[in-house]
Amino acid sequence: MFRRTFWFSAGAAAGVWATTKVNRKLKQLTPESLAAQAANKAIETGHRLKDFALEIRDGMAEREAELGEALGLRDHPDAELPPSRRFAVIENHSSNKNHTKTQYNWNEDH
């Protein structure tokens, strides 16, 4: 009698366990669930790519600083930039109104 009750209970428990497992798996395979999983993976991948890009940018800045030290370029790149060539030509042209011909250096790369 106890033997039958034991096996009946064990079978019922196994059936409940299997039914729950199958229902969970079926819910995971619904279109809504698959779409949510794909969106989560895409967001996770985006975060990983962003972190990778930030690491690359930090490495580039570090390497640029190393090269700047090695070459003796310790000044800040934006400290004093020369005036733009275009504005220098315009200023030169406006200050020399008596001259009819403006001299250009056609060999410069623009």
Secondary structure by P-SEA (a helix, b strand, c coil): caaaaaaaaaaaaaaaaaaaaaaaaaaaacaaaaaaaaaaaaaaaaaaaaaaaaaaaaaaaaaaaaaaaaacccccccccccccaaaaaaaaaaaaccccbbbbcccccc
